[in-house]
Amino acid sequence: MSKPETLRQRAEALHLHGVLANWEEAAASDWIANLLQWEEDGRARRSLERRLKNAHLGRFNPLCDFDWTWPTRCDRAAVEALMSLEFLREAANVVLVGPNGVGKTMVAQNIAHQALIEGYTVLFTSAGQMLGDMAALDSDSALRSRLRYYAAPDFLCVDEVGYLSYSNRHADLLFELISRRYESKSTLITTNKAFTEWNEVFPNAGCVVSLVDRLVHHAEVIAIEGESYRLKQANERAALQAKKRKSKERNKG
């Protein structure tokens, strides 16, 4: 493929109709390649900014700051492999299981951010926020619209499944959402409950078995075990403050 044909295809992809209408003159110029590059770079930047805003990721620490020595169980290779996003290309799911404070949310946010960098649309939400949002809707049309909203992103991250108990309606809504995305788009779930305990999260809900079945089919399930890292940091801060107070008292004496 010659360079002029490549440039024209790029202009067509950018829908630069004015340039295309005068293509013979534009192709002969020495500025057309720069113009196309500026336009492509600008659109890529605006696209990333828009997707970052719509993703609702919030602030998070990069994965390079993760203390891999703290968890008593964590498959580092499996976590780092997720950053390649191969599972997204396969429309597979990810489930991060572990107690509070071991870094599940941090890992999920880093994977989500990498997906945004590589051009995917992402939505990051907590289970309580998402299910409460949908369950509060009264009309069928509003609910269908909201289901489409949560089903639309290439990558949906649902944080903190298991921290609250939900009604049958909440369970049905989550089942409907997972079913809509099943084998077509990837969903990541973080949970502090083993799947055998999800009946406690959705008491008396008849769809729990089917929900878990659809979620884990074609899924990477990674367990992270250990004590709360946030509690460790809080204890370290408390110890440091106590040390500073003792030092001040000695200086006063």
Backbone torsions as a table, in degrees:
resi	resn	phi	psi	omega
1	MET	NA	127.2	-177.9
2	SER	-76.1	161.4	-178.6
3	LYS	-60.6	-44.9	178.9
4	PRO	-58.6	-38.1	178.9
5	GLU	-66.6	-40.3	177.7
6	THR	-62.2	-44.3	179.1
7	LEU	-62.8	-40.9	-179.9
8	ARG	-64.6	-40.6	178.1
9	GLN	-62.5	-38.7	177.7
10	ARG	-65.5	-40.8	177.9
11	ALA	-64.4	-38.4	177.5
12	GLU	-65.8	-41.1	179.2
13	ALA	-63.8	-30.5	178.9
14	LEU	-86.3	-5.0	-179.8
15	HIS	58.4	42.2	177.9
16	LEU	-86.6	76.6	-170.8
17	HIS	-64.9	-36.3	178.5
18	GLY	-64.3	-42.6	177.6
19	VAL	-64.8	-43.0	-178.7
20	LEU	-65.0	-34.1	179.2
21	ALA	-66.9	-22.6	179.0
22	ASN	-120.5	41.0	-168.8
23	TRP	-64.4	-39.0	-177.8
24	GLU	-58.7	-43.9	178.4
25	GLU	-69.0	-42.5	-178.7
26	ALA	-64.5	-42.7	-177.5
27	ALA	-65.0	-27.4	-179.3
28	ALA	-83.0	-8.9	-177.2
29	SER	-81.8	166.5	177.8
30	ASP	-99.0	5.4	-178.0
31	TRP	-107.8	-9.5	-172.4
32	ILE	-63.4	-39.6	-178.8
33	ALA	-63.8	-42.2	178.2
34	ASN	-64.9	-41.4	179.8
35	LEU	-59.9	-46.2	180.0
36	LEU	-63.9	-41.5	179.8
37	GLN	-64.5	-41.4	178.3
38	TRP	-61.9	-42.7	-178.7
39	GLU	-67.1	-43.2	179.4
40	GLU	-63.5	-44.2	-179.8
41	ASP	-64.7	-41.8	-180.0
42	GLY	-64.1	-42.7	-179.9
43	ARG	-68.0	-38.0	178.3
44	ALA	-63.8	-40.5	179.2
45	ARG	-65.5	-45.0	-179.9
46	ARG	-66.2	-36.1	177.7
47	SER	-63.4	-44.8	179.3
48	LEU	-64.0	-43.0	179.3
49	GLU	-61.5	-41.6	-179.9
50	ARG	-66.6	-43.8	-178.6
51	ARG	-69.1	-35.2	175.9
52	LEU	-63.0	-42.9	179.6
53	LYS	-63.9	-44.2	-176.9
54	ASN	-74.1	-17.9	-176.8
55	ALA	-75.5	-26.8	-179.8
56	HIS	57.7	44.2	-178.8
57	LEU	-69.8	-36.7	-174.6
58	GLY	76.6	-176.6	-179.9
59	ARG	-80.3	144.3	178.4
60	PHE	-157.7	158.1	177.0
61	ASN	-86.3	144.0	178.4
62	PRO	-66.8	156.2	-177.0
63	LEU	-62.3	-24.8	178.8
64	CYS	-65.3	-18.4	177.6
65	ASP	-89.1	-3.6	-178.4
66	PHE	-68.0	130.0	-179.9
67	ASP	-86.5	94.2	-175.6
68	TRP	-68.8	-16.9	-179.1
69	THR	-82.3	-13.4	-175.0
70	TRP	-78.2	-47.9	-179.7
71	PRO	-63.8	145.1	175.1
72	THR	-79.0	-18.8	176.3
73	ARG	-148.2	122.9	176.8
74	CYS	-168.0	120.1	179.5
75	ASP	-82.1	92.4	-176.7
76	ARG	-59.5	-42.2	-178.6
77	ALA	-61.6	-39.4	-179.7
78	ALA	-68.1	-40.5	178.3
79	VAL	-64.2	-46.8	-178.9
80	GLU	-65.9	-31.5	177.5
81	ALA	-64.8	-31.6	178.2
82	LEU	-62.3	-27.9	-178.9
83	MET	-68.5	-14.8	174.7
84	SER	-74.7	-17.0	177.6
85	LEU	65.7	21.1	177.3
86	GLU	-59.9	-35.8	-179.8
87	PHE	-61.9	-31.8	178.1
88	LEU	-67.6	-39.6	179.4
89	ARG	-68.2	-22.2	178.4
90	GLU	-98.0	2.0	-176.3
91	ALA	55.8	36.1	177.8
92	ALA	-91.8	161.6	179.4
93	ASN	-101.3	167.2	175.7
94	VAL	-133.3	134.8	175.0
95	VAL	-126.6	122.5	176.0
96	LEU	-105.8	117.5	-174.4
97	VAL	-114.5	133.0	176.6
98	GLY	170.5	165.7	-179.1
99	PRO	-69.6	173.3	-178.9
100	ASN	-62.5	136.9	170.3
101	GLY	86.9	9.8	-177.1
102	VAL	-96.0	-0.5	174.0
103	GLY	107.2	13.0	-178.6
104	LYS	-60.7	-46.4	-178.0
105	THR	-65.0	-41.3	178.7
106	MET	-60.2	-44.5	177.8
107	VAL	-62.2	-45.8	-179.4
108	ALA	-61.3	-42.0	-179.9
109	GLN	-64.8	-37.8	178.8
110	ASN	-67.6	-39.9	177.0
111	ILE	-64.6	-43.3	179.5
112	ALA	-61.7	-42.2	179.9
113	HIS	-64.8	-40.4	177.3
114	GLN	-62.1	-38.7	177.6
115	ALA	-63.3	-39.6	177.7
116	LEU	-63.4	-43.5	179.8
117	ILE	-59.2	-35.5	-176.7
118	GLU	-89.6	9.2	169.5
119	GLY	99.8	3.4	179.8
120	TYR	-82.9	154.4	169.7
121	THR	-87.9	139.9	-171.8
122	VAL	-137.0	144.4	169.4
123	LEU	-133.4	125.2	178.9
124	PHE	-113.2	124.4	-177.3
125	THR	-149.5	158.2	172.7
126	SER	-86.1	155.5	178.6
127	ALA	-61.0	-42.0	-179.3
128	GLY	-62.1	-43.8	179.8
129	GLN	-64.5	-48.0	-175.8
130	MET	-66.7	-49.7	-177.3
131	LEU	-69.3	-37.3	176.6
132	GLY	-64.5	-38.7	178.4
133	ASP	-60.2	-48.6	-177.7
134	MET	-72.1	-40.8	-176.7
135	ALA	-66.7	-23.5	-177.8
136	ALA	-78.1	-11.3	-177.2
137	LEU	-79.8	135.4	-176.7
138	ASP	-92.4	-39.5	-174.4
139	SER	-89.6	148.3	178.9
140	ASP	-64.3	-37.9	-178.7
141	SER	-66.1	-40.0	178.2
142	ALA	-66.3	-39.5	179.5
143	LEU	-66.7	-42.0	178.1
144	ARG	-61.3	-40.0	178.5
145	SER	-63.8	-40.4	-178.3
146	ARG	-72.1	-36.0	175.5
147	LEU	-62.3	-40.4	177.0
148	ARG	-62.9	-37.3	179.1
149	TYR	-61.1	-46.8	-178.4
150	TYR	-76.9	-24.2	179.6
151	ALA	-83.2	-16.8	-170.7
152	ALA	-72.5	-40.8	-172.3
153	PRO	-62.2	150.4	174.3
154	ASP	-59.6	-35.1	-174.6
155	PHE	-136.4	115.1	178.0
156	LEU	-107.7	125.5	177.8
157	CYS	-112.4	119.9	-179.7
158	VAL	-113.6	110.6	-174.0
159	ASP	-93.3	147.1	168.2
160	GLU	67.8	41.4	169.7
161	VAL	-73.7	124.3	179.0
162	GLY	113.9	-12.9	-179.6
163	TYR	-79.7	-19.3	177.0
164	LEU	-129.5	161.3	172.6
165	SER	-99.1	147.7	-174.2
166	TYR	-128.5	161.2	180.0
167	SER	-81.7	173.7	175.5
168	ASN	-59.9	-35.4	179.4
169	ARG	-62.6	-44.5	177.7
170	HIS	-60.5	-43.3	179.9
171	ALA	-62.0	-43.5	179.7
172	ASP	-62.6	-38.9	-180.0
173	LEU	-66.7	-42.1	178.3
174	LEU	-65.8	-40.0	177.3
175	PHE	-61.4	-43.8	179.2
176	GLU	-61.5	-42.1	-179.1
177	LEU	-66.5	-47.5	179.6
178	ILE	-62.2	-37.7	178.9
179	SER	-64.8	-39.7	179.2
180	ARG	-64.3	-33.5	-177.5
181	ARG	-91.3	-10.1	-173.5
182	TYR	-56.1	123.3	176.7
183	GLU	62.4	15.1	176.4
184	SER	-127.2	-33.3	179.7
185	LYS	-141.8	152.5	-175.6
186	SER	-87.7	141.0	175.9
187	THR	-127.2	135.5	174.8
188	LEU	-112.0	133.1	178.9
189	ILE	-121.7	134.1	166.4
190	THR	-109.2	138.3	-177.2
191	THR	-149.3	148.3	175.4
192	ASN	-99.7	7.4	-178.1
193	LYS	-119.0	136.4	169.2
194	ALA	-64.8	155.0	-177.4
195	PHE	-59.9	-28.7	178.6
196	THR	-67.8	-14.6	-179.9
197	GLU	-102.6	3.6	-177.7
198	TRP	-69.3	-16.4	172.7
199	ASN	-65.8	-22.1	175.4
200	GLU	-78.4	-28.5	179.2
201	VAL	-76.5	-39.4	179.6
202	PHE	-122.2	72.4	-175.9
203	PRO	-59.3	133.4	174.6
204	ASN	68.1	6.6	179.1
205	ALA	-79.8	126.6	-176.7
206	GLY	-77.0	-12.3	-174.4
207	CYS	-95.5	3.5	-172.5
208	VAL	-61.2	-44.3	-178.8
209	VAL	-62.1	-44.8	179.1
210	SER	-66.9	-37.1	177.7
211	LEU	-60.6	-50.6	180.0
212	VAL	-63.6	-40.0	-179.0
213	ASP	-59.5	-45.9	180.0
214	ARG	-69.6	-36.1	-177.3
215	LEU	-67.1	-44.3	-173.1
216	VAL	-88.6	-13.4	175.7
217	HIS	-66.5	127.0	-174.5
218	HIS	60.8	41.4	-178.6
219	ALA	-122.6	149.6	170.7
220	GLU	-97.9	115.6	-179.6
221	VAL	-107.2	119.5	-176.5
222	ILE	-122.4	125.1	178.4
223	ALA	-96.5	134.0	173.7
224	ILE	-122.1	119.1	-176.1
225	GLU	-121.5	152.7	178.5
226	GLY	147.1	-179.6	176.5
227	GLU	-78.6	161.7	-178.2
228	SER	-65.5	124.1	177.3
229	TYR	-70.4	-33.8	177.8
230	ARG	-64.4	-39.2	176.7
231	LEU	-65.4	-38.5	176.5
232	LYS	-59.5	-46.5	179.5
233	GLN	-64.0	-38.8	178.9
234	ALA	-63.9	-41.9	177.9
235	ASN	-64.7	-38.2	178.7
236	GLU	-66.2	-40.3	177.7
237	ARG	-64.8	-41.5	179.6
238	ALA	-63.3	-41.7	179.4
239	ALA	-64.8	-39.0	179.4
240	LEU	-66.4	-41.6	178.5
241	GLN	-64.2	-40.5	178.1
242	ALA	-63.0	-39.0	179.2
243	LYS	-65.1	-39.7	179.2
244	LYS	-66.6	-40.1	179.4
245	ARG	-64.3	-42.4	179.0
246	LYS	-64.1	-38.2	179.5
247	SER	-64.8	-40.7	178.4
248	LYS	-65.2	-39.6	179.7
249	GLU	-64.5	-39.4	178.8
250	ARG	-66.0	-40.1	-179.5
251	ASN	-65.9	-36.9	178.3
252	LYS	-67.4	-36.1	-178.9
253	GLY	-71.1	NA	NA
